[in-house]
Amino acid sequence: MVNYSYQPATVLLYDPDPALRHNTRSALLNIGFGEVVAIQEYSEFIEKTSAKEFDLVLADSRAVGGDPVEAVRKIRRHAIGNNPFVNVIVSLWDTAPETVTNALNSGADDIISRPMSRTHILERVVRLVRDRKPFIVTPDYLGPDRRQVPRGYPQGSAMVVPNSLQAKIENRPEFAATPETIEAAMKAVNDRKISIFTEQLIRLSSAILLLSDTNDSHGDRENVVQALCQINDRLASRISGTALTPVLSLCEGLSDLLENIRKSHKILDEQEKELLKQIPYAIHKGCKEVQRSASLAFDIRDLSADLQNHRRFSRSSA
């Protein structure tokens, strides 16, 4: 039976198999969706995803010339399309644990095993409308919170994101995925990413300090230094061009310091230890306080002076 409340909602359907694509499109139309754009070619799937906004994306994991699961990951990263919070269901023929895990880790809202019936599709859609999981943010993941027992995450780490499917089907404009709500949600995502990265800077710099008291831990220390460099680079790229741009000077200073540590293979001297303690905390503090106070600006100037002295010393010692 057609549910006419689904009429305003649109679906992008990708399936390389013509017969199955036709059957799935018919099922979606029978559910009540007003527009179902069915795509056979992977390149056209990417083109449609990038050029037009849909309320639901239903994509088969099989493809020639591309990877639909990786495309979902790029949607969540805002690298494809205008709405990283679009509802996404991935259909799988291969339900091996690693395949299922890969699909879930892409940030898809749900997966459905093939073959699938109209009833299976409807169950998933109803779940997205009535009980969509809030999203969580990690360094490498943006998507539904699937934790059974929340551990290791700060309280309130999950966030409700725009849901155009619910907004249209239930006539709930407060969930609409407008440019304004998407921008606000992405700002929240960005803020959480920055917080995660700055906390990682502090943890990893502390690990380097612990590994720097002996000469027999160079291999482990080098691995941690490399990881810290990567996090620092990711943080710098995320804050560049934002209100946090002044903090970039500290990221650059940390990068220089880590490069010197990486090359030296020596036990850290007292100045290096002090800078390795101070810079990550200053970055963390600076990112938390976007509207900097005069005292914070003073702290950053003082630390920048220490960095300049360290750079001159390093060049003179080279």
SENU-659209 format. One record per residue (C-alpha): residue in three letters; x, y, z; residue number from 1. Coordinates in nm, 4 decimals. Example, Ala and Ser with C-alpha at 12.3 -4.5 7.8 and 13.67 -1.06 7.14 Angstrom:
2
+------+----------+----------+----------+-----+
| rest |       px |       py |       pz |  nr |
+------+----------+----------+----------+-----+
|  Ala |   1.2300 |  -0.4500 |   0.7800 |   1 |
|  Ser |   1.3670 |  -0.1060 |   0.7140 |   2 |
+------+----------+----------+----------+-----+
// end
This chain:
318
+------+----------+----------+----------+-----+
| rest |       px |       py |       pz |  nr |
+------+----------+----------+----------+-----+
|  Met |   0.0000 |   0.0000 |   0.0000 |   1 |
|  Val |   0.1360 |   0.3399 |  -0.1028 |   2 |
|  Asn |   0.2077 |   0.5816 |   0.1805 |   3 |
|  Tyr |   0.1527 |   0.9289 |   0.0344 |   4 |
|  Ser |   0.3461 |   1.0981 |   0.3130 |   5 |
|  Tyr |   0.6596 |   0.9706 |   0.1341 |   6 |
|  Gln |   0.5676 |   1.1644 |  -0.1810 |   7 |
|  Pro |   0.7872 |   1.4733 |  -0.1138 |   8 |
|  Ala |   1.1016 |   1.2629 |  -0.0546 |   9 |
|  Thr |   1.3533 |   1.1763 |  -0.3260 |  10 |
|  Val |   1.5823 |   0.8743 |  -0.3650 |  11 |
|  Leu |   1.9025 |   0.8163 |  -0.5572 |  12 |
|  Leu |   1.9278 |   0.4461 |  -0.6402 |  13 |
|  Tyr |   2.2509 |   0.2925 |  -0.7688 |  14 |
|  Asp |   2.2524 |  -0.0667 |  -0.8891 |  15 |
|  Pro |   2.4564 |  -0.1960 |  -1.1858 |  16 |
|  Asp |   2.2130 |  -0.4828 |  -1.2497 |  17 |
|  Pro |   1.9279 |  -0.3641 |  -1.4781 |  18 |
|  Ala |   1.6635 |  -0.6143 |  -1.3603 |  19 |
|  Leu |   1.7371 |  -0.5676 |  -0.9910 |  20 |
|  Arg |   1.7546 |  -0.1905 |  -1.0319 |  21 |
|  His |   1.4111 |  -0.1916 |  -1.1964 |  22 |
|  Asn |   1.2650 |  -0.4074 |  -0.9183 |  23 |
|  Thr |   1.4112 |  -0.1912 |  -0.6421 |  24 |
|  Arg |   1.2919 |   0.1289 |  -0.8081 |  25 |
|  Ser |   0.9411 |  -0.0173 |  -0.8367 |  26 |
|  Ala |   0.9512 |  -0.1134 |  -0.4682 |  27 |
|  Leu |   1.0530 |   0.2396 |  -0.3685 |  28 |
|  Leu |   0.7776 |   0.3924 |  -0.5803 |  29 |
|  Asn |   0.5269 |   0.1489 |  -0.4307 |  30 |
|  Ile |   0.6344 |   0.2575 |  -0.0834 |  31 |
|  Gly |   0.5345 |   0.6081 |  -0.1880 |  32 |
|  Phe |   0.8510 |   0.7974 |  -0.2819 |  33 |
|  Gly |   0.7728 |   1.0693 |  -0.5330 |  34 |
|  Glu |   1.1007 |   1.0594 |  -0.7242 |  35 |
|  Val |   1.3445 |   0.7694 |  -0.7586 |  36 |
|  Val |   1.6449 |   0.8377 |  -0.9807 |  37 |
|  Ala |   1.7868 |   0.4987 |  -1.0796 |  38 |
|  Ile |   2.1495 |   0.4875 |  -1.1965 |  39 |
|  Gln |   2.3415 |   0.2044 |  -1.3635 |  40 |
|  Glu |   2.6855 |   0.3605 |  -1.4186 |  41 |
|  Tyr |   2.9115 |   0.4376 |  -1.1242 |  42 |
|  Ser |   3.0360 |   0.7610 |  -1.2819 |  43 |
|  Glu |   2.6787 |   0.8852 |  -1.3170 |  44 |
|  Phe |   2.6105 |   0.7880 |  -0.9558 |  45 |
|  Ile |   2.8969 |   1.0144 |  -0.8455 |  46 |
|  Glu |   2.7793 |   1.2894 |  -1.0799 |  47 |
|  Lys |   2.4217 |   1.2813 |  -0.9480 |  48 |
|  Thr |   2.5393 |   1.2664 |  -0.5873 |  49 |
|  Ser |   2.7563 |   1.5713 |  -0.6459 |  50 |
|  Ala |   2.5091 |   1.7783 |  -0.8462 |  51 |
|  Lys |   2.1708 |   1.7163 |  -0.6851 |  52 |
|  Glu |   2.0389 |   1.6782 |  -0.3318 |  53 |
|  Phe |   1.8477 |   1.3637 |  -0.2364 |  54 |
|  Asp |   1.6818 |   1.2572 |   0.0863 |  55 |
|  Leu |   1.7931 |   0.8942 |   0.0636 |  56 |
|  Val |   2.0784 |   0.7225 |  -0.1163 |  57 |
|  Leu |   2.0428 |   0.3479 |  -0.1701 |  58 |
|  Ala |   2.3595 |   0.2092 |  -0.3260 |  59 |
|  Asp |   2.4702 |  -0.1424 |  -0.4120 |  60 |
|  Ser |   2.8287 |  -0.2121 |  -0.3033 |  61 |
|  Arg |   2.9198 |  -0.3654 |  -0.6393 |  62 |
|  Ala |   3.0511 |  -0.1399 |  -0.9129 |  63 |
|  Val |   3.2603 |  -0.1300 |  -1.2268 |  64 |
|  Gly |   3.5104 |   0.1528 |  -1.2239 |  65 |
|  Gly |   3.4642 |   0.2622 |  -0.8661 |  66 |
|  Asp |   3.3838 |   0.1829 |  -0.5042 |  67 |
|  Pro |   3.0375 |   0.2880 |  -0.3792 |  68 |
|  Val |   3.1379 |   0.2272 |  -0.0160 |  69 |
|  Glu |   3.4320 |   0.4652 |  -0.0562 |  70 |
|  Ala |   3.1919 |   0.7136 |  -0.2177 |  71 |
|  Val |   2.9768 |   0.7000 |   0.0979 |  72 |
|  Arg |   3.2875 |   0.7726 |   0.3043 |  73 |
|  Lys |   3.3556 |   1.0786 |   0.0848 |  74 |
|  Ile |   2.9952 |   1.1952 |   0.1220 |  75 |
|  Arg |   3.0377 |   1.1917 |   0.5001 |  76 |
|  Arg |   3.3648 |   1.3836 |   0.4672 |  77 |
|  His |   3.1854 |   1.6459 |   0.2598 |  78 |
|  Ala |   3.4140 |   1.5670 |  -0.0341 |  79 |
|  Ile |   3.1153 |   1.4696 |  -0.2516 |  80 |
|  Gly |   2.7813 |   1.6498 |  -0.2598 |  81 |
|  Asn |   2.6350 |   1.9290 |  -0.0509 |  82 |
|  Asn |   2.4879 |   1.7271 |   0.2344 |  83 |
|  Pro |   2.7230 |   1.5028 |   0.4329 |  84 |
|  Phe |   2.4280 |   1.3990 |   0.6522 |  85 |
|  Val |   2.2112 |   1.2474 |   0.3778 |  86 |
|  Asn |   2.0498 |   0.9152 |   0.4735 |  87 |
|  Val |   2.2476 |   0.6291 |   0.3177 |  88 |
|  Ile |   2.1707 |   0.2590 |   0.2899 |  89 |
|  Val |   2.4270 |   0.0231 |   0.1340 |  90 |
|  Ser |   2.3153 |  -0.3114 |  -0.0062 |  91 |
|  Leu |   2.5558 |  -0.6065 |   0.0098 |  92 |
|  Trp |   2.5744 |  -0.9401 |  -0.1684 |  93 |
|  Asp |   2.8883 |  -1.0345 |   0.0218 |  94 |
|  Thr |   2.8137 |  -1.0405 |   0.3956 |  95 |
|  Ala |   3.1570 |  -1.1530 |   0.5136 |  96 |
|  Pro |   3.2460 |  -0.9788 |   0.8420 |  97 |
|  Glu |   3.5191 |  -0.7642 |   0.6849 |  98 |
|  Thr |   3.2833 |  -0.6486 |   0.4080 |  99 |
|  Val |   3.0102 |  -0.5579 |   0.6531 | 100 |
|  Thr |   3.2587 |  -0.3768 |   0.8789 | 101 |
|  Asn |   3.3974 |  -0.1784 |   0.5872 | 102 |
|  Ala |   3.0470 |  -0.0687 |   0.4840 | 103 |
|  Leu |   2.9547 |   0.0325 |   0.8391 | 104 |
|  Asn |   3.2823 |   0.2208 |   0.8853 | 105 |
|  Ser |   3.2057 |   0.4294 |   0.5767 | 106 |
|  Gly |   2.9409 |   0.6123 |   0.7775 | 107 |
|  Ala |   2.6401 |   0.4536 |   0.6078 | 108 |
|  Asp |   2.3249 |   0.4686 |   0.8183 | 109 |
|  Asp |   2.2347 |   0.1073 |   0.7488 | 110 |
|  Ile |   2.3221 |  -0.1969 |   0.5400 | 111 |
|  Ile |   2.0871 |  -0.4468 |   0.3854 | 112 |
|  Ser |   2.1787 |  -0.7902 |   0.2509 | 113 |
|  Arg |   2.0770 |  -0.8941 |  -0.0981 | 114 |
|  Pro |   1.8425 |  -1.0149 |  -0.2252 | 115 |
|  Met |   1.6116 |  -0.7629 |  -0.0609 | 116 |
|  Ser |   1.2350 |  -0.7227 |  -0.0692 | 117 |
|  Arg |   1.0068 |  -0.4221 |  -0.0492 | 118 |
|  Thr |   0.9419 |  -0.5117 |   0.3148 | 119 |
|  His |   1.3147 |  -0.5096 |   0.3938 | 120 |
|  Ile |   1.3580 |  -0.1691 |   0.2322 | 121 |
|  Leu |   1.0544 |  -0.0247 |   0.4084 | 122 |
|  Glu |   1.1799 |  -0.1452 |   0.7475 | 123 |
|  Arg |   1.5098 |   0.0361 |   0.6967 | 124 |
|  Val |   1.3428 |   0.3537 |   0.5742 | 125 |
|  Val |   1.0983 |   0.3643 |   0.8657 | 126 |
|  Arg |   1.3905 |   0.3242 |   1.1044 | 127 |
|  Leu |   1.5674 |   0.6217 |   0.9472 | 128 |
|  Val |   1.2561 |   0.8355 |   0.9709 | 129 |
|  Arg |   1.1504 |   0.7461 |   1.3243 | 130 |
|  Asp |   1.4695 |   0.6419 |   1.4987 | 131 |
|  Arg |   1.7784 |   0.7520 |   1.3105 | 132 |
|  Lys |   2.0889 |   0.7099 |   1.5222 | 133 |
|  Pro |   2.2704 |   1.0270 |   1.6262 | 134 |
|  Phe |   2.6135 |   1.0791 |   1.4725 | 135 |
|  Ile |   2.9485 |   1.0612 |   1.6429 | 136 |
|  Val |   3.2769 |   1.2221 |   1.5399 | 137 |
|  Thr |   3.6172 |   1.0520 |   1.5622 | 138 |
|  Pro |   3.9436 |   1.1353 |   1.3829 | 139 |
|  Asp |   3.8482 |   0.9118 |   1.0892 | 140 |
|  Tyr |   3.4739 |   0.8614 |   1.1168 | 141 |
|  Leu |   3.1552 |   1.0616 |   1.0889 | 142 |
|  Gly |   2.8399 |   0.8566 |   1.1033 | 143 |
|  Pro |   2.5805 |   0.6806 |   1.3168 | 144 |
|  Asp |   2.6652 |   0.5948 |   1.6749 | 145 |
|  Arg |   2.6521 |   0.2147 |   1.6862 | 146 |
|  Arg |   2.8030 |   0.1706 |   2.0315 | 147 |
|  Gln |   2.6036 |  -0.0679 |   2.2469 | 148 |
|  Val |   2.7648 |   0.0525 |   2.5683 | 149 |
|  Pro |   2.9155 |   0.3997 |   2.5359 | 150 |
|  Arg |   3.2700 |   0.3866 |   2.6686 | 151 |
|  Gly |   3.5699 |   0.6040 |   2.6155 | 152 |
|  Tyr |   3.3708 |   0.8955 |   2.4731 | 153 |
|  Pro |   3.2839 |   1.2153 |   2.6537 | 154 |
|  Gln |   2.9271 |   1.2572 |   2.7692 | 155 |
|  Gly |   2.7137 |   1.4139 |   2.4989 | 156 |
|  Ser |   2.9571 |   1.3234 |   2.2206 | 157 |
|  Ala |   2.6737 |   1.2093 |   1.9899 | 158 |
|  Met |   2.4925 |   1.4745 |   1.7890 | 159 |
|  Val |   2.1582 |   1.4897 |   1.6107 | 160 |
|  Val |   2.2175 |   1.5876 |   1.2474 | 161 |
|  Pro |   1.9874 |   1.7243 |   0.9761 | 162 |
|  Asn |   1.7516 |   1.4588 |   0.8412 | 163 |
|  Ser |   1.5724 |   1.5742 |   0.5272 | 164 |
|  Leu |   1.3984 |   1.2366 |   0.4969 | 165 |
|  Gln |   1.2277 |   1.2798 |   0.8334 | 166 |
|  Ala |   1.1659 |   1.6482 |   0.7680 | 167 |
|  Lys |   0.9683 |   1.5746 |   0.4516 | 168 |
|  Ile |   0.7886 |   1.2533 |   0.5468 | 169 |
|  Glu |   0.6793 |   1.3709 |   0.8928 | 170 |
|  Asn |   0.6528 |   1.7382 |   0.7973 | 171 |
|  Arg |   0.9162 |   1.8301 |   1.0565 | 172 |
|  Pro |   1.0918 |   2.1375 |   0.9150 | 173 |
|  Glu |   1.3187 |   2.1580 |   1.2191 | 174 |
|  Phe |   1.5085 |   1.8562 |   1.0782 | 175 |
|  Ala |   1.5408 |   2.0003 |   0.7267 | 176 |
|  Ala |   1.8843 |   1.9872 |   0.5643 | 177 |
|  Thr |   1.9050 |   2.3514 |   0.4634 | 178 |
|  Pro |   2.2381 |   2.5202 |   0.3831 | 179 |
|  Glu |   2.2157 |   2.6889 |   0.7228 | 180 |
|  Thr |   2.1552 |   2.3710 |   0.9256 | 181 |
|  Ile |   2.4212 |   2.1819 |   0.7311 | 182 |
|  Glu |   2.6712 |   2.4621 |   0.7912 | 183 |
|  Ala |   2.5899 |   2.4683 |   1.1622 | 184 |
|  Ala |   2.6214 |   2.0895 |   1.1906 | 185 |
|  Met |   2.9507 |   2.0889 |   0.9995 | 186 |
|  Lys |   3.0838 |   2.3598 |   1.2298 | 187 |
|  Ala |   2.9992 |   2.1348 |   1.5256 | 188 |
|  Val |   3.1731 |   1.8426 |   1.3518 | 189 |
|  Asn |   3.4775 |   2.0578 |   1.2804 | 190 |
|  Asp |   3.4928 |   2.1806 |   1.6398 | 191 |
|  Arg |   3.4824 |   1.8225 |   1.7670 | 192 |
|  Lys |   3.7518 |   1.7119 |   1.5244 | 193 |
|  Ile |   3.9730 |   1.9981 |   1.6391 | 194 |
|  Ser |   3.9138 |   1.9072 |   2.0034 | 195 |
|  Ile |   4.0020 |   1.5440 |   1.9332 | 196 |
|  Phe |   4.3199 |   1.6397 |   1.7467 | 197 |
|  Thr |   4.4417 |   1.8790 |   2.0170 | 198 |
|  Glu |   4.3833 |   1.6153 |   2.2849 | 199 |
|  Gln |   4.5806 |   1.3676 |   2.0767 | 200 |
|  Leu |   4.8656 |   1.6170 |   2.0508 | 201 |
|  Ile |   4.8881 |   1.6296 |   2.4302 | 202 |
|  Arg |   4.8752 |   1.2505 |   2.4701 | 203 |
|  Leu |   5.1327 |   1.1800 |   2.2002 | 204 |
|  Ser |   5.3723 |   1.4512 |   2.3160 | 205 |
|  Ser |   5.3573 |   1.3013 |   2.6653 | 206 |
|  Ala |   5.4392 |   0.9618 |   2.5146 | 207 |
|  Ile |   5.7439 |   1.1079 |   2.3396 | 208 |
|  Leu |   5.8654 |   1.2529 |   2.6681 | 209 |
|  Leu |   5.8334 |   0.9135 |   2.8346 | 210 |
|  Leu |   6.0275 |   0.7501 |   2.5516 | 211 |
|  Ser |   6.3030 |   1.0103 |   2.5502 | 212 |
|  Asp |   6.4793 |   0.9305 |   2.8759 | 213 |
|  Thr |   6.6783 |   0.6400 |   2.7322 | 214 |
|  Asn |   6.8798 |   0.5786 |   2.4181 | 215 |
|  Asp |   6.7249 |   0.2364 |   2.3498 | 216 |
|  Ser |   6.3755 |   0.3556 |   2.2562 | 217 |
|  His |   6.4517 |   0.5435 |   1.9336 | 218 |
|  Gly |   6.2365 |   0.3163 |   1.7190 | 219 |
|  Asp |   5.9285 |   0.3553 |   1.9367 | 220 |
|  Arg |   5.9893 |   0.7269 |   1.9752 | 221 |
|  Glu |   6.0192 |   0.7726 |   1.6000 | 222 |
|  Asn |   5.6847 |   0.6010 |   1.5464 | 223 |
|  Val |   5.5146 |   0.8290 |   1.7978 | 224 |
|  Val |   5.6842 |   1.1357 |   1.6487 | 225 |
|  Gln |   5.5533 |   1.0359 |   1.3063 | 226 |
|  Ala |   5.2009 |   0.9908 |   1.4436 | 227 |
|  Leu |   5.2194 |   1.3282 |   1.6175 | 228 |
|  Cys |   5.3356 |   1.4943 |   1.2945 | 229 |
|  Gln |   5.0365 |   1.3498 |   1.1097 | 230 |
|  Ile |   4.7873 |   1.4702 |   1.3707 | 231 |
|  Asn |   4.9501 |   1.8127 |   1.3769 | 232 |
|  Asp |   4.9251 |   1.8385 |   0.9970 | 233 |
|  Arg |   4.5590 |   1.7362 |   1.0019 | 234 |
|  Leu |   4.4841 |   1.9928 |   1.2685 | 235 |
|  Ala |   4.6681 |   2.2656 |   1.0762 | 236 |
|  Ser |   4.4733 |   2.1958 |   0.7579 | 237 |
|  Arg |   4.1450 |   2.2035 |   0.9507 | 238 |
|  Ile |   4.2043 |   2.5381 |   1.1240 | 239 |
|  Ser |   4.3633 |   2.7141 |   0.8262 | 240 |
|  Gly |   4.1436 |   2.9984 |   0.7048 | 241 |
|  Thr |   3.9226 |   2.9956 |   1.0152 | 242 |
|  Ala |   3.9102 |   3.2120 |   1.3262 | 243 |
|  Leu |   4.1743 |   2.9766 |   1.4652 | 244 |
|  Thr |   4.4329 |   3.0692 |   1.2011 | 245 |
|  Pro |   4.6598 |   3.2435 |   1.4594 | 246 |
|  Val |   4.7174 |   2.9018 |   1.6188 | 247 |
|  Leu |   4.8858 |   2.7889 |   1.2961 | 248 |
|  Ser |   5.2104 |   2.9506 |   1.4109 | 249 |
|  Leu |   5.2151 |   2.7081 |   1.7041 | 250 |
|  Cys |   5.1419 |   2.4126 |   1.4754 | 251 |
|  Glu |   5.4310 |   2.5212 |   1.2555 | 252 |
|  Gly |   5.6538 |   2.5538 |   1.5598 | 253 |
|  Leu |   5.5568 |   2.2055 |   1.6749 | 254 |
|  Ser |   5.6301 |   2.0726 |   1.3273 | 255 |
|  Asp |   5.9793 |   2.2253 |   1.3342 | 256 |
|  Leu |   6.0430 |   2.0890 |   1.6818 | 257 |
|  Leu |   5.9346 |   1.7382 |   1.5817 | 258 |
|  Glu |   6.1519 |   1.7477 |   1.2720 | 259 |
|  Asn |   6.4551 |   1.8326 |   1.4863 | 260 |
|  Ile |   6.3696 |   1.5545 |   1.7310 | 261 |
|  Arg |   6.3249 |   1.3088 |   1.4465 | 262 |
|  Lys |   6.6644 |   1.3921 |   1.2979 | 263 |
|  Ser |   6.8654 |   1.4089 |   1.6209 | 264 |
|  His |   6.8121 |   1.0549 |   1.7607 | 265 |
|  Lys |   6.9339 |   1.1946 |   2.0921 | 266 |
|  Ile |   6.7879 |   1.2216 |   2.4392 | 267 |
|  Leu |   6.5877 |   1.5434 |   2.4478 | 268 |
|  Asp |   6.7497 |   1.8456 |   2.6057 | 269 |
|  Glu |   6.5621 |   2.0507 |   2.8634 | 270 |
|  Gln |   6.4483 |   2.3159 |   2.6150 | 271 |
|  Glu |   6.3030 |   2.0536 |   2.3811 | 272 |
|  Lys |   6.1244 |   1.8855 |   2.6684 | 273 |
|  Glu |   5.9756 |   2.2130 |   2.7850 | 274 |
|  Leu |   5.8581 |   2.3080 |   2.4359 | 275 |
|  Leu |   5.7134 |   1.9608 |   2.3848 | 276 |
|  Lys |   5.5095 |   2.0118 |   2.7013 | 277 |
|  Gln |   5.4033 |   2.3696 |   2.6330 | 278 |
|  Ile |   5.3183 |   2.3798 |   2.2631 | 279 |
|  Pro |   5.0458 |   2.1090 |   2.2558 | 280 |
|  Tyr |   4.8791 |   2.2622 |   2.5628 | 281 |
|  Ala |   4.8957 |   2.6090 |   2.4050 | 282 |
|  Ile |   4.7426 |   2.4735 |   2.0850 | 283 |
|  His |   4.4673 |   2.3029 |   2.2838 | 284 |
|  Lys |   4.3979 |   2.6188 |   2.4818 | 285 |
|  Gly |   4.4103 |   2.8419 |   2.1757 | 286 |
|  Cys |   4.1628 |   2.6244 |   1.9863 | 287 |
|  Lys |   3.9231 |   2.6157 |   2.2817 | 288 |
|  Glu |   3.9260 |   2.9918 |   2.3175 | 289 |
|  Val |   3.8494 |   3.1250 |   1.9731 | 290 |
|  Gln |   3.7933 |   3.4716 |   2.1118 | 291 |
|  Arg |   4.1373 |   3.5082 |   2.2627 | 292 |
|  Ser |   4.1931 |   3.7135 |   2.5734 | 293 |
|  Ala |   4.4883 |   3.9463 |   2.6059 | 294 |
|  Ser |   4.6537 |   3.7045 |   2.8479 | 295 |
|  Leu |   4.6305 |   3.4175 |   2.5977 | 296 |
|  Ala |   4.7779 |   3.6356 |   2.3236 | 297 |
|  Phe |   5.0606 |   3.7191 |   2.5638 | 298 |
|  Asp |   5.1199 |   3.3505 |   2.6368 | 299 |
|  Ile |   5.1354 |   3.2717 |   2.2662 | 300 |
|  Arg |   5.3802 |   3.5578 |   2.2019 | 301 |
|  Asp |   5.6062 |   3.4328 |   2.4797 | 302 |
|  Leu |   5.5969 |   3.0784 |   2.3484 | 303 |
|  Ser |   5.6578 |   3.1992 |   1.9942 | 304 |
|  Ala |   5.9706 |   3.3746 |   2.1189 | 305 |
|  Asp |   6.0918 |   3.0489 |   2.2749 | 306 |
|  Leu |   6.0293 |   2.8742 |   1.9446 | 307 |
|  Gln |   6.2310 |   3.1347 |   1.7552 | 308 |
|  Asn |   6.5193 |   3.0882 |   1.9958 | 309 |
|  His |   6.4998 |   2.7110 |   1.9527 | 310 |
|  Arg |   6.5023 |   2.7470 |   1.5715 | 311 |
|  Arg |   6.8100 |   2.9722 |   1.5815 | 312 |
|  Phe |   6.9861 |   2.7317 |   1.8151 | 313 |
|  Ser |   6.8996 |   2.4342 |   1.5922 | 314 |
|  Arg |   7.0293 |   2.6112 |   1.2804 | 315 |
|  Ser |   7.3520 |   2.7121 |   1.4514 | 316 |
|  Ser |   7.4056 |   2.3533 |   1.5732 | 317 |
|  Ala |   7.3420 |   2.1969 |   1.2322 | 318 |
+------+----------+----------+----------+-----+
// end
